[in-house]
């Protein structure tokens, strides 16, 4: 049956959910729910874009969607893929009204835009369930307060706060706190909650999100319905354990959505959204040397047998072979030769790189480029480095990226691009393992809107 409105789709989904909860579990009914659910999401996108608050619609356009009837979380965004995927259980989400569903979708988008999944990893490196619970409560209170403010003060009547949502006043009641301020960031609420403490095993943690399984199950007995689970704030972020990598995915998601918007649409975004767009594109407070060392450490070294080294476990057995690293690290050092990198800096750069790679096998490709590629050569030792950089014209990043993308050899390479930051505002996505932009000189930003990698200062510890 062809649907003509969001409400018609939701009405059909609710009828099917009633049937499921009354014992009907045949595959066809779940196929109907899934089909109607995807159509409803598409219609919500169009509705959000056509309404005054169209920026939410553009963020929705840059998400993929996945139905998981086995999840005990209403919704959650998976960031270990691109584009990010919003996982949802329609059996839980669609028990709510249309306005509440839109609120929950906007709630999830706000978490991502505000980079909460990356902040969560930083706050909880040991994956402690208690810290996880505290962080989620704090982040939910911050996001929900802002959305409620927009509804009440900015006439965003197309969404409604669902019953059971965690707000700043909820935190006051849950933890017996006085004078909890509204509309604060998650750090404020997190500190309040952490001081009080919370038991990860408590049975009365109303509103605290629970972990859902990362795997998919197909048996009908595992179908999760709203009869036994699911609160408005229940979500499960699947983002990995690398905060920098998570931030990189979120940065790309934000920038792509932002680029699609008109100037008028951007002007309608709340101030904290605009501040976050600026903040997430600022270079981190970390030296390029430390970041390169971290990236190198993520590449597993292969092993091969050798008679020239004793077996580490049985050093007295001369008949046994030892192991040595056999993984060749591929490093591409791109140098902007338009006057931005001095001979002294080039010498310093390669001294640092060789020190970092001292115990690994490596092959370094140097690409010198201004408005076009001037020279490409291989470096195996410090004496191979050419300090007399070729060219001194304008700056284009695209020639280097196109050269790398045209050769499959570079697919597992690390790209380090040294530049003063002046150049194009768009480049093709580099088809490399990781990318690092190092800004030389005094410029405090990179001209690229989406660099597809981390951006840091040349000076150690300097924040741009």
Beta strands, then each sheet from edge to edge (+ up, - down):
strand 1: 64-67
strand 2: 75-78
strand 3: 85-88
strand 4: 303-306
strand 5: 322-325
strand 6: 328-336
strand 7: 361-369
strand 8: 373-379
strand 9: 414-419
strand 10: 434-439
strand 11: 454-457
sheet 1: 1+ 3+ 2-
sheet 2: 4+ 5-
sheet 3: 8+ 7- 6- 9- 10- 11-
end
